[in-house]
């Protein structure tokens, strides 16, 4: 990662779902073909709902996920299933996570963050099939979250940091406090890999 510049971190104002939607619209509307990696969970679906009536050229976009649970597409825990349901008819191309596969750089990576500071499926404690470089690796969080007790596939740190830009979308006072601890020098959380040191610029979208 020595070819990367020092990370610059900006807090978006405002940082709500509408602001995130505008950032995604800008990325989709940029010239040429774009590669965007979406976080999982319910937030992207809410943001995409705000964009459904806008005439965006999704046909010029390849969409991947930062991580996913190892479940069938029609399982309620499948991030791919949710994103495909929202954008499958948009004309966008979809790139599945395949363990060990090399990953081309993204124009924009959208990260979420857990209460434990994990991003994608890079947890503070995990069993992982370590894959060097910009690839996809298999991980199992320790302990398994009771709300999602599944093995995962995730982009590695180098794959995520090869992006031109990263947005980190979080809600709640406790997550804001965690981010502020990391920015003040606490490197004990996985999100610190993206907020400190070298890497692409990060814009934090925070709302209550």
C-alpha positions as CSV (number, residue, x, y, z in Angstrom):
1,X,0.0,0.0,0.0
2,X,3.1,2.3,-0.2
3,X,1.8,3.9,-3.4
4,X,-1.2,5.3,-1.6
5,X,-1.3,8.9,-0.3
6,X,-2.1,9.7,3.4
7,X,-5.8,9.3,4.1
8,X,-7.9,12.4,4.2
9,X,-11.1,12.2,6.2
10,X,-14.1,14.5,5.7
11,X,-17.4,14.6,7.6
12,X,-20.2,15.1,5.1
13,X,-22.7,17.9,6.0
14,X,-25.5,16.8,5.9
15,X,-24.8,13.1,6.4
16,X,-28.3,11.7,6.0
17,X,-29.6,9.1,3.6
18,X,-30.5,11.8,1.1
19,X,-26.9,13.0,1.1
20,X,-25.7,9.5,0.5
21,X,-28.2,9.1,-2.3
22,X,-26.8,12.2,-4.0
23,X,-23.2,10.9,-3.7
24,X,-24.2,7.6,-5.3
25,X,-26.1,9.5,-8.1
26,X,-22.9,11.5,-8.7
27,X,-20.8,8.4,-9.0
28,X,-23.2,6.7,-11.4
29,X,-23.4,9.9,-13.5
30,X,-19.6,10.2,-13.9
31,X,-18.3,9.6,-17.4
32,X,-17.3,6.2,-18.6
33,X,-17.8,2.8,-17.0
34,X,-17.9,2.8,-13.2
35,X,-17.3,0.2,-10.6
36,X,-19.1,0.6,-7.3
37,X,-18.9,-1.7,-4.2
38,X,-22.0,-1.6,-2.0
39,X,-22.1,-2.4,1.7
40,X,-24.7,-4.9,2.9
41,X,-27.7,-4.5,5.2
42,X,-30.8,-2.4,4.9
43,X,-29.3,1.1,4.4
44,X,-28.4,0.7,0.7
45,X,-31.9,-0.4,0.0
46,X,-33.3,2.7,1.7
47,X,-30.9,4.9,-0.3
48,X,-31.6,3.2,-3.6
49,X,-35.3,3.8,-3.0
50,X,-34.6,7.5,-3.0
51,X,-33.0,7.1,-6.5
52,X,-35.6,4.9,-8.1
53,X,-37.3,7.7,-10.1
54,X,-34.1,9.4,-11.2
55,X,-32.9,8.7,-14.8
56,X,-29.5,7.3,-13.9
57,X,-27.4,5.3,-16.3
58,X,-27.0,2.2,-14.3
59,X,-26.0,0.4,-17.5
60,X,-22.6,2.1,-17.2
61,X,-22.0,0.6,-13.7
62,X,-20.6,-2.7,-12.4
63,X,-21.9,-3.4,-8.9
64,X,-20.2,-5.6,-6.4
65,X,-20.6,-6.1,-2.6
66,X,-18.0,-5.4,-0.1
67,X,-19.0,-8.6,1.6
68,X,-21.8,-11.2,1.9
69,X,-23.1,-14.0,3.9
70,X,-22.6,-17.5,2.5
71,X,-26.3,-18.2,1.9
72,X,-28.5,-18.6,-1.2
73,X,-29.6,-15.5,-3.0
74,X,-33.2,-15.9,-1.9
75,X,-32.2,-16.1,1.8
76,X,-33.3,-13.1,3.9
77,X,-29.6,-12.7,5.0
78,X,-28.3,-12.5,1.4
79,X,-26.9,-9.0,0.6
80,X,-26.6,-9.9,-3.0
81,X,-30.3,-10.9,-3.1
82,X,-31.3,-7.5,-1.7
83,X,-29.2,-5.5,-4.1
84,X,-30.2,-7.5,-7.1
85,X,-33.9,-7.1,-6.2
86,X,-33.4,-3.4,-6.1
87,X,-31.2,-3.0,-9.2
88,X,-31.5,-6.2,-11.2
89,X,-33.6,-4.6,-13.9
90,X,-31.6,-1.4,-14.0
91,X,-29.2,-2.5,-16.6
92,X,-26.3,-2.6,-14.2
93,X,-23.7,-5.5,-14.4
94,X,-23.2,-7.5,-11.2
95,X,-20.0,-9.0,-10.0
96,X,-20.3,-11.8,-7.5
97,X,-17.8,-12.4,-4.7
98,X,-15.8,-15.5,-5.4
99,X,-13.3,-16.8,-2.8
100,X,-9.8,-16.2,-4.0
101,X,-10.7,-14.1,-7.0
102,X,-8.7,-11.1,-7.9
103,X,-10.6,-7.8,-7.8
104,X,-10.2,-4.8,-10.1
105,X,-10.2,-1.4,-8.4
106,X,-13.4,0.4,-7.7
107,X,-14.3,4.0,-8.4
108,X,-16.3,4.1,-5.1
109,X,-16.5,1.8,-2.1
110,X,-19.4,2.2,0.3
111,X,-18.6,0.9,3.8
112,X,-20.8,0.4,6.8
113,X,-19.5,-0.2,10.3
114,X,-20.6,-2.4,13.2
115,X,-20.7,-1.5,16.8
116,X,-17.4,-3.4,17.2
117,X,-15.7,-1.3,14.5
118,X,-15.9,-4.1,11.8
119,X,-16.2,-3.1,8.2
120,X,-17.2,-5.4,5.3
121,X,-16.7,-8.8,7.0
122,X,-13.3,-7.8,8.6
123,X,-14.0,-8.4,12.3
124,X,-11.8,-7.7,15.3
125,X,-11.7,-11.5,15.9
126,X,-12.3,-13.9,13.0
127,X,-11.1,-17.0,11.4
128,X,-9.9,-16.1,7.9
129,X,-8.5,-17.8,4.8
130,X,-5.9,-15.1,4.3
131,X,-5.6,-13.9,0.8
132,X,-2.9,-11.3,0.0
133,X,-3.5,-8.5,-2.4
134,X,-6.8,-7.2,-3.9
135,X,-8.9,-10.3,-3.6
136,X,-11.9,-12.0,-2.0
137,X,-11.4,-14.0,1.1
138,X,-13.5,-16.2,3.3
139,X,-14.0,-15.2,7.0
140,X,-15.9,-16.4,10.0
141,X,-16.6,-13.8,12.7
142,X,-15.7,-14.9,16.3
143,X,-18.1,-15.2,17.9
144,X,-20.8,-15.7,15.3
145,X,-23.4,-12.8,15.5
146,X,-26.7,-14.4,16.7
147,X,-28.6,-12.2,14.2
148,X,-26.5,-13.5,11.3
149,X,-24.6,-16.7,12.2
150,X,-23.0,-17.3,8.8
151,X,-19.6,-17.7,7.2
152,X,-18.8,-14.7,5.0
153,X,-17.0,-13.7,1.8
154,X,-15.3,-10.3,1.9
155,X,-13.1,-8.0,-0.1
156,X,-9.7,-7.8,1.5
157,X,-8.3,-4.5,2.8
158,X,-6.1,-4.0,-0.3
159,X,-9.1,-4.6,-2.6
160,X,-11.1,-2.0,-0.7
161,X,-8.3,0.5,-0.4
162,X,-7.5,0.3,-4.1
163,X,-10.7,2.4,-4.7
164,X,-10.6,6.0,-5.9
165,X,-12.8,7.0,-2.9
166,X,-14.5,5.5,0.1
167,X,-17.7,6.6,1.8
168,X,-18.4,5.4,5.4
169,X,-22.1,5.5,6.3
170,X,-23.0,5.2,10.0
171,X,-25.8,6.1,12.4
172,X,-25.9,6.6,16.1
173,X,-23.9,8.3,18.8
174,X,-21.9,5.2,19.8
175,X,-20.6,4.7,16.3
176,X,-19.6,8.3,16.0
177,X,-17.8,8.1,19.3
178,X,-15.9,5.0,18.1
179,X,-14.8,6.8,14.9
180,X,-13.6,9.8,16.9
181,X,-11.5,7.4,19.0
182,X,-9.9,5.9,15.9
183,X,-9.2,9.4,14.4
184,X,-7.6,10.3,17.7
185,X,-5.2,7.4,17.4
186,X,-6.9,4.2,18.5
187,X,-5.9,1.5,16.0
188,X,-7.6,-1.4,17.7
189,X,-10.6,-1.5,15.4
190,X,-10.7,-2.8,11.8
191,X,-12.1,0.5,10.6
192,X,-8.8,2.1,11.6
193,X,-7.2,0.5,8.5
194,X,-9.3,3.0,6.4
195,X,-9.3,6.1,8.5
196,X,-5.6,6.3,9.4
197,X,-2.3,5.7,7.5
198,X,-2.4,5.6,3.7
199,X,-5.3,5.1,1.5
200,X,-8.0,6.7,-0.6
201,X,-10.0,9.7,0.7
202,X,-12.8,8.8,3.0
203,X,-16.1,10.8,3.5
204,X,-18.0,9.9,6.6
205,X,-21.8,10.2,6.3
206,X,-23.1,10.2,9.9
207,X,-26.7,10.7,11.1
208,X,-28.5,10.1,14.3
